Amino acid sequence: MESVGDMITSMDTDCILWDKSYKETGYGQTYFEGKVTRAHKAAWIQANGPVPEGMVIDHLCGNRGCVNVEHLRVVTQQENIMAGKWNRDNRLTCPKGHPTSQENTMIRNNGKRECAECNRERARANYRKKVG
């Protein structure tokens, strides 16, 4: 893995952005310890040692391309999911841009939040498929 000095620092967020190869998912990737690895995980291991079994690396900044170890933390997969884009309470919109207001947010039986407008759009599309 390249050193942090080879990265690009974003002046707006203090993120250190990976400037090499990226996966389709937006994560930087590098060849590290004999295999292709996410760049933020490789940065964490270089700075802090191995990631404990059953744990993952979470971006506190929410920027998948960031390799600033000060923006990373070790969490369980469940914690990582709950900290994700849709679950952050301070988000003003769902991933498709609809407001996350109380009126537009549904809570499923499993406790997961869902955008009511996205749900309506899916229902309309399914109806159009049925009736042609």
NUPATI-759723 format. One record per atom (N, C-alpha, C): atom name; residue number from 1; residue in one letter; x, y, z. Coordinates in Angstrom, 3 decimals. Example, Ala and Ser with C-alpha at 12.3 -4.5 7.8 and 13.67 -1.06 7.14 Angstrom:
at,i,aa,X,Y,Z
N,1,a,13.190,-5.690,7.800 .
CA,1,a,12.300,-4.500,7.800 .
C,1,a,13.200,-3.300,7.800 .
N,2,s,12.850,-2.250,7.080 .
CA,2,s,13.670,-1.060,7.140 .
C,2,s,12.900,0.030,7.870 .
This chain:
at,i,aa,X,Y,Z
N,1,m,0.845,-1.182,0.000 .
CA,1,m,0.000,0.000,0.000 .
C,1,m,0.881,1.233,0.000 .
N,2,e,0.438,2.253,-0.731 .
CA,2,e,1.166,3.497,-0.762 .
C,2,e,1.097,4.177,0.600 .
N,3,s,2.045,5.070,0.872 .
CA,3,s,2.017,5.777,2.150 .
C,3,s,0.946,6.860,2.113 .
N,4,v,0.557,7.337,3.294 .
CA,4,v,-0.451,8.389,3.377 .
C,4,v,-0.021,9.617,2.589 .
N,5,g,1.265,9.870,2.475 .
CA,5,g,1.764,11.006,1.716 .
C,5,g,1.403,10.952,0.244 .
N,6,d,1.065,9.759,-0.263 .
CA,6,d,0.669,9.605,-1.658 .
C,6,d,-0.809,9.894,-1.880 .
N,7,m,-1.541,10.160,-0.821 .
CA,7,m,-2.977,10.376,-0.916 .
C,7,m,-3.277,11.849,-1.171 .
N,8,i,-4.543,12.133,-1.429 .
CA,8,i,-5.018,13.501,-1.609 .
C,8,i,-5.794,13.878,-0.362 .
N,9,t,-5.505,15.022,0.232 .
CA,9,t,-6.253,15.486,1.395 .
C,9,t,-7.321,16.454,0.944 .
N,10,s,-8.557,16.222,1.385 .
CA,10,s,-9.661,17.128,1.100 .
C,10,s,-9.658,18.219,2.151 .
N,11,m,-9.514,19.458,1.739 .
CA,11,m,-9.437,20.573,2.675 .
C,11,m,-10.759,20.817,3.393 .
N,12,d,-11.868,20.413,2.776 .
CA,12,d,-13.176,20.665,3.379 .
C,12,d,-13.474,19.747,4.561 .
N,13,t,-12.979,18.525,4.546 .
CA,13,t,-13.396,17.539,5.536 .
C,13,t,-12.251,16.885,6.301 .
N,14,d,-11.020,17.174,5.982 .
CA,14,d,-9.856,16.488,6.537 .
C,14,d,-9.789,15.025,6.133 .
N,15,c,-10.614,14.629,5.177 .
CA,15,c,-10.522,13.272,4.653 .
C,15,c,-9.219,13.150,3.865 .
N,16,i,-8.623,11.994,3.929 .
CA,16,i,-7.484,11.671,3.072 .
C,16,i,-8.035,10.691,2.051 .
N,17,l,-8.159,11.159,0.812 .
CA,17,l,-8.822,10.379,-0.221 .
C,17,l,-7.842,9.482,-0.955 .
N,18,w,-8.212,8.240,-1.109 .
CA,18,w,-7.429,7.272,-1.866 .
C,18,w,-7.391,7.727,-3.314 .
N,19,d,-6.210,7.801,-3.905 .
CA,19,d,-6.121,8.313,-5.277 .
C,19,d,-5.691,7.253,-6.278 .
N,20,k,-5.894,5.992,-5.922 .
CA,20,k,-5.547,4.901,-6.846 .
C,20,k,-6.831,4.225,-7.331 .
N,21,s,-6.864,2.923,-7.327 .
CA,21,s,-7.978,2.140,-7.842 .
C,21,s,-9.182,2.165,-6.892 .
N,22,y,-10.383,2.189,-7.491 .
CA,22,y,-11.639,2.151,-6.731 .
C,22,y,-12.511,1.005,-7.205 .
N,23,k,-13.289,0.444,-6.279 .
CA,23,k,-14.304,-0.545,-6.629 .
C,23,k,-15.550,0.205,-7.105 .
N,24,e,-16.479,-0.501,-7.742 .
CA,24,e,-17.729,0.099,-8.201 .
C,24,e,-18.529,0.670,-7.035 .
N,25,t,-18.312,0.141,-5.845 .
CA,25,t,-19.055,0.546,-4.657 .
C,25,t,-18.554,1.857,-4.054 .
N,26,g,-17.464,2.399,-4.592 .
CA,26,g,-16.933,3.659,-4.084 .
C,26,g,-15.798,3.505,-3.090 .
N,27,y,-15.441,2.271,-2.750 .
CA,27,y,-14.334,2.028,-1.830 .
C,27,y,-13.019,1.965,-2.596 .
N,28,g,-11.971,2.593,-2.041 .
CA,28,g,-10.640,2.450,-2.613 .
C,28,g,-10.178,1.009,-2.425 .
N,29,q,-9.336,0.542,-3.321 .
CA,29,q,-8.802,-0.815,-3.184 .
C,29,q,-7.317,-0.810,-3.472 .
N,30,t,-6.624,-1.744,-2.822 .
CA,30,t,-5.181,-1.844,-2.983 .
C,30,t,-4.765,-3.296,-2.816 .
N,31,y,-3.576,-3.615,-3.287 .
CA,31,y,-3.007,-4.940,-3.065 .
C,31,y,-2.224,-4.867,-1.762 .
N,32,f,-2.654,-5.611,-0.754 .
CA,32,f,-2.086,-5.513,0.587 .
C,32,f,-2.029,-6.892,1.210 .
N,33,e,-0.880,-7.243,1.755 .
CA,33,e,-0.662,-8.540,2.403 .
C,33,e,-1.083,-9.710,1.513 .
N,34,g,-0.738,-9.599,0.222 .
CA,34,g,-0.953,-10.701,-0.704 .
C,34,g,-2.321,-10.813,-1.333 .
N,35,k,-3.191,-9.824,-1.105 .
CA,35,k,-4.514,-9.883,-1.733 .
C,35,k,-5.079,-8.480,-1.926 .
N,36,v,-6.092,-8.378,-2.782 .
CA,36,v,-6.776,-7.108,-2.995 .
C,36,v,-7.639,-6.840,-1.761 .
N,37,t,-7.469,-5.654,-1.190 .
CA,37,t,-8.130,-5.276,0.062 .
C,37,t,-8.671,-3.863,-0.073 .
N,38,r,-9.715,-3.564,0.649 .
CA,38,r,-10.205,-2.187,0.692 .
C,38,r,-9.123,-1.305,1.298 .
N,39,a,-8.923,-0.153,0.678 .
CA,39,a,-7.823,0.732,1.071 .
C,39,a,-7.962,1.220,2.511 .
N,40,h,-9.176,1.515,2.963 .
CA,40,h,-9.348,1.999,4.333 .
C,40,h,-9.003,0.915,5.351 .
N,41,k,-9.277,-0.335,5.023 .
CA,41,k,-8.922,-1.444,5.919 .
C,41,k,-7.403,-1.594,5.974 .
N,42,a,-6.746,-1.498,4.822 .
CA,42,a,-5.281,-1.587,4.789 .
C,42,a,-4.659,-0.440,5.588 .
N,43,a,-5.219,0.761,5.466 .
CA,43,a,-4.713,1.909,6.226 .
C,43,a,-4.865,1.658,7.722 .
N,44,w,-6.007,1.116,8.120 .
CA,44,w,-6.248,0.822,9.544 .
C,44,w,-5.227,-0.198,10.055 .
N,45,i,-5.018,-1.250,9.305 .
CA,45,i,-4.091,-2.306,9.726 .
C,45,i,-2.675,-1.751,9.835 .
N,46,q,-2.257,-0.924,8.874 .
CA,46,q,-0.923,-0.322,8.950 .
C,46,q,-0.760,0.521,10.207 .
N,47,a,-1.804,1.241,10.587 .
CA,47,a,-1.710,2.156,11.727 .
C,47,a,-1.969,1.477,13.071 .
N,48,n,-2.866,0.479,13.093 .
CA,48,n,-3.348,-0.058,14.368 .
C,48,n,-3.218,-1.562,14.547 .
N,49,g,-2.805,-2.262,13.516 .
CA,49,g,-2.741,-3.716,13.617 .
C,49,g,-4.007,-4.355,13.086 .
N,50,p,-4.108,-5.668,13.203 .
CA,50,p,-5.228,-6.403,12.599 .
C,50,p,-6.594,-5.983,13.139 .
N,51,v,-7.594,-6.130,12.281 .
CA,51,v,-8.982,-5.900,12.685 .
C,51,v,-9.428,-7.144,13.447 .
N,52,p,-9.963,-6.990,14.651 .
CA,52,p,-10.391,-8.163,15.423 .
C,52,p,-11.420,-9.011,14.676 .
N,53,e,-11.386,-10.302,14.910 .
CA,53,e,-12.311,-11.258,14.294 .
C,53,e,-13.761,-10.805,14.525 .
N,54,g,-14.562,-10.826,13.484 .
CA,54,g,-15.966,-10.468,13.588 .
C,54,g,-16.241,-8.970,13.562 .
N,55,m,-15.210,-8.166,13.390 .
CA,55,m,-15.369,-6.718,13.379 .
C,55,m,-15.067,-6.177,11.980 .
N,56,v,-15.527,-4.964,11.707 .
CA,56,v,-15.296,-4.296,10.423 .
C,56,v,-14.848,-2.865,10.691 .
N,57,i,-14.369,-2.202,9.652 .
CA,57,i,-13.936,-0.812,9.771 .
C,57,i,-15.053,0.091,9.250 .
N,58,d,-15.434,1.067,10.058 .
CA,58,d,-16.493,2.016,9.729 .
C,58,d,-15.891,3.390,9.459 .
N,59,h,-16.421,4.073,8.456 .
CA,59,h,-16.027,5.451,8.156 .
C,59,h,-16.887,6.403,8.975 .
N,60,l,-16.319,7.062,9.957 .
CA,60,l,-17.059,8.062,10.729 .
C,60,l,-17.473,9.235,9.851 .
N,61,c,-16.667,9.536,8.836 .
CA,61,c,-16.925,10.666,7.942 .
C,61,c,-17.959,10.331,6.871 .
N,62,g,-18.250,9.043,6.678 .
CA,62,g,-19.201,8.632,5.653 .
C,62,g,-18.640,8.619,4.246 .
N,63,n,-17.349,8.894,4.079 .
CA,63,n,-16.712,8.960,2.764 .
C,63,n,-15.978,7.651,2.504 .
N,64,r,-16.506,6.822,1.621 .
CA,64,r,-15.928,5.498,1.356 .
C,64,r,-14.518,5.556,0.786 .
N,65,g,-14.140,6.669,0.192 .
CA,65,g,-12.804,6.805,-0.371 .
C,65,g,-11.773,7.303,0.628 .
N,66,c,-12.193,7.612,1.850 .
CA,66,c,-11.299,8.177,2.860 .
C,66,c,-10.454,7.090,3.515 .
N,67,v,-9.149,7.364,3.652 .
CA,67,v,-8.237,6.450,4.340 .
C,67,v,-7.580,7.122,5.545 .
N,68,n,-8.166,8.209,6.019 .
CA,68,n,-7.660,8.892,7.214 .
C,68,n,-8.034,8.032,8.423 .
N,69,v,-7.036,7.462,9.100 .
CA,69,v,-7.328,6.547,10.212 .
C,69,v,-8.045,7.244,11.362 .
N,70,e,-7.960,8.569,11.429 .
CA,70,e,-8.711,9.302,12.452 .
C,70,e,-10.207,9.333,12.134 .
N,71,h,-10.568,8.999,10.913 .
CA,71,h,-11.968,8.951,10.496 .
C,71,h,-12.512,7.531,10.515 .
N,72,l,-11.716,6.582,10.969 .
CA,72,l,-12.110,5.173,10.965 .
C,72,l,-12.256,4.641,12.378 .
N,73,r,-13.126,3.636,12.529 .
CA,73,r,-13.259,2.965,13.828 .
C,73,r,-13.624,1.511,13.589 .
N,74,v,-13.345,0.682,14.592 .
CA,74,v,-13.682,-0.733,14.537 .
C,74,v,-15.057,-0.907,15.170 .
N,75,v,-15.967,-1.573,14.440 .
CA,75,v,-17.326,-1.814,14.922 .
C,75,v,-17.785,-3.197,14.465 .
N,76,t,-18.917,-3.647,14.992 .
CA,76,t,-19.530,-4.868,14.471 .
C,76,t,-20.202,-4.536,13.146 .
N,77,q,-20.520,-5.550,12.361 .
CA,77,q,-21.216,-5.322,11.083 .
C,77,q,-22.565,-4.645,11.340 .
N,78,q,-23.263,-5.052,12.400 .
CA,78,q,-24.554,-4.438,12.719 .
C,78,q,-24.397,-2.949,13.032 .
N,79,e,-23.377,-2.601,13.809 .
CA,79,e,-23.127,-1.187,14.106 .
C,79,e,-22.818,-0.410,12.837 .
N,80,n,-22.065,-1.027,11.935 .
CA,80,n,-21.716,-0.385,10.672 .
C,80,n,-22.978,-0.124,9.843 .
N,81,i,-23.871,-1.094,9.805 .
CA,81,i,-25.119,-0.930,9.066 .
C,81,i,-25.948,0.190,9.687 .
N,82,m,-26.059,0.197,10.996 .
CA,82,m,-26.870,1.213,11.669 .
C,82,m,-26.269,2.615,11.515 .
N,83,a,-24.972,2.702,11.320 .
CA,83,a,-24.318,3.999,11.127 .
C,83,a,-24.346,4.424,9.663 .
N,84,g,-24.888,3.560,8.812 .
CA,84,g,-24.871,3.801,7.377 .
C,84,g,-25.712,4.981,6.938 .
N,85,k,-25.638,5.270,5.664 .
CA,85,k,-26.239,6.468,5.074 .
C,85,k,-27.719,6.626,5.424 .
N,86,w,-28.519,5.587,5.260 .
CA,86,w,-29.952,5.703,5.494 .
C,86,w,-30.279,5.802,6.978 .
N,87,n,-29.482,5.205,7.836 .
CA,87,n,-29.787,5.161,9.251 .
C,87,n,-29.311,6.368,10.042 .
N,88,r,-28.517,7.224,9.465 .
CA,88,r,-28.043,8.391,10.204 .
C,88,r,-29.195,9.351,10.433 .
N,89,d,-29.456,9.664,11.672 .
CA,89,d,-30.586,10.521,12.024 .
C,89,d,-30.468,11.923,11.453 .
N,90,n,-29.250,12.360,11.170 .
CA,90,n,-29.082,13.733,10.696 .
C,90,n,-29.221,13.864,9.178 .
N,91,r,-29.542,12.790,8.478 .
CA,91,r,-29.727,12.869,7.029 .
C,91,r,-31.068,13.506,6.726 .
N,92,l,-31.096,14.403,5.772 .
CA,92,l,-32.317,15.111,5.418 .
C,92,l,-33.094,14.411,4.321 .
N,93,t,-32.423,13.484,3.607 .
CA,93,t,-33.080,12.790,2.508 .
C,93,t,-32.709,11.315,2.512 .
N,94,c,-33.548,10.509,1.849 .
CA,94,c,-33.215,9.102,1.617 .
C,94,c,-32.180,9.060,0.496 .
N,95,p,-31.623,7.890,0.176 .
CA,95,p,-30.636,7.816,-0.908 .
C,95,p,-31.140,8.310,-2.268 .
N,96,k,-32.469,8.306,-2.485 .
CA,96,k,-33.019,8.810,-3.756 .
C,96,k,-33.389,10.285,-3.689 .
N,97,g,-33.168,10.927,-2.536 .
CA,97,g,-33.392,12.360,-2.439 .
C,97,g,-34.720,12.784,-1.842 .
N,98,h,-35.566,11.833,-1.431 .
CA,98,h,-36.844,12.192,-0.808 .
C,98,h,-36.604,12.604,0.643 .
N,99,p,-37.407,13.520,1.166 .
CA,99,p,-37.193,13.978,2.550 .
C,99,p,-37.380,12.850,3.567 .
N,100,t,-36.596,12.880,4.635 .
CA,100,t,-36.709,11.873,5.693 .
C,100,t,-37.544,12.404,6.848 .
N,101,s,-38.562,13.177,6.509 .
CA,101,s,-39.460,13.722,7.529 .
C,101,s,-40.234,12.580,8.182 .
N,102,q,-40.834,12.865,9.316 .
CA,102,q,-41.627,11.869,10.022 .
C,102,q,-42.776,11.385,9.136 .
N,103,e,-43.373,12.303,8.380 .
CA,103,e,-44.502,11.959,7.509 .
C,103,e,-44.084,11.044,6.362 .
N,104,n,-42.826,11.125,5.934 .
CA,104,n,-42.362,10.359,4.786 .
C,104,n,-41.510,9.157,5.190 .
N,105,t,-41.484,8.803,6.458 .
CA,105,t,-40.676,7.672,6.915 .
C,105,t,-41.572,6.609,7.516 .
N,106,m,-41.482,5.408,6.965 .
CA,106,m,-42.241,4.263,7.483 .
C,106,m,-41.300,3.425,8.351 .
N,107,i,-41.833,2.844,9.406 .
CA,107,i,-41.072,1.909,10.231 .
C,107,i,-41.651,0.518,9.988 .
N,108,r,-40.849,-0.372,9.462 .
CA,108,r,-41.273,-1.739,9.173 .
C,108,r,-41.400,-2.538,10.473 .
N,109,n,-42.033,-3.700,10.390 .
CA,109,n,-42.187,-4.570,11.568 .
C,109,n,-40.837,-4.991,12.144 .
N,110,n,-39.809,-5.054,11.297 .
CA,110,n,-38.467,-5.444,11.757 .
C,110,n,-37.689,-4.264,12.325 .
N,111,g,-38.317,-3.081,12.396 .
CA,111,g,-37.683,-1.903,12.971 .
C,111,g,-36.906,-1.054,11.976 .
N,112,k,-36.788,-1.510,10.739 .
CA,112,k,-36.039,-0.748,9.737 .
C,112,k,-36.887,0.394,9.190 .
N,113,r,-36.217,1.531,8.943 .
CA,113,r,-36.896,2.680,8.358 .
C,113,r,-36.930,2.538,6.849 .
N,114,e,-37.990,3.062,6.264 .
CA,114,e,-38.113,3.037,4.813 .
C,114,e,-38.769,4.329,4.353 .
N,115,c,-38.323,4.825,3.236 .
CA,115,c,-38.887,6.040,2.642 .
C,115,c,-40.271,5.710,2.069 .
N,116,a,-41.293,6.425,2.531 .
CA,116,a,-42.659,6.181,2.069 .
C,116,a,-42.804,6.495,0.580 .
N,117,e,-42.153,7.567,0.099 .
CA,117,e,-42.248,7.923,-1.316 .
C,117,e,-41.595,6.851,-2.192 .
N,118,c,-40.443,6.340,-1.782 .
CA,118,c,-39.809,5.248,-2.533 .
C,118,c,-40.724,4.030,-2.559 .
N,119,n,-41.382,3.748,-1.441 .
CA,119,n,-42.313,2.632,-1.356 .
C,119,n,-43.482,2.834,-2.321 .
N,120,r,-44.037,4.065,-2.379 .
CA,120,r,-45.126,4.368,-3.318 .
C,120,r,-44.655,4.219,-4.763 .
N,121,e,-43.440,4.689,-5.065 .
CA,121,e,-42.909,4.570,-6.425 .
C,121,e,-42.779,3.104,-6.839 .
N,122,r,-42.295,2.260,-5.926 .
CA,122,r,-42.185,0.824,-6.225 .
C,122,r,-43.567,0.214,-6.451 .
N,123,a,-44.543,0.592,-5.624 .
CA,123,a,-45.901,0.060,-5.764 .
C,123,a,-46.504,0.471,-7.110 .
N,124,r,-46.309,1.735,-7.501 .
CA,124,r,-46.827,2.200,-8.797 .
C,124,r,-46.171,1.443,-9.948 .
N,125,a,-44.862,1.245,-9.869 .
CA,125,a,-44.146,0.517,-10.934 .
C,125,a,-44.631,-0.929,-11.014 .
N,126,n,-44.827,-1.566,-9.864 .
CA,126,n,-45.333,-2.949,-9.858 .
C,126,n,-46.744,-3.018,-10.426 .
N,127,y,-47.577,-2.033,-10.093 .
CA,127,y,-48.948,-1.995,-10.626 .
C,127,y,-48.925,-1.847,-12.141 .
N,128,r,-48.083,-0.941,-12.658 .
CA,128,r,-47.975,-0.734,-14.107 .
C,128,r,-47.526,-2.019,-14.805 .
N,129,k,-46.648,-2.778,-14.177 .
CA,129,k,-46.201,-4.046,-14.764 .
C,129,k,-47.360,-5.037,-14.859 .
N,130,k,-48.209,-5.058,-13.809 .
CA,130,k,-49.333,-6.013,-13.781 .
C,130,k,-50.391,-5.682,-14.808 .
N,131,v,-50.752,-4.408,-14.900 .
CA,131,v,-51.860,-4.028,-15.797 .
C,131,v,-51.397,-3.690,-17.209 .
N,132,g,-50.109,-3.574,-17.375 .
CA,132,g,-49.538,-3.348,-18.701 .
C,132,g,-49.536,-1.981,-19.137 .
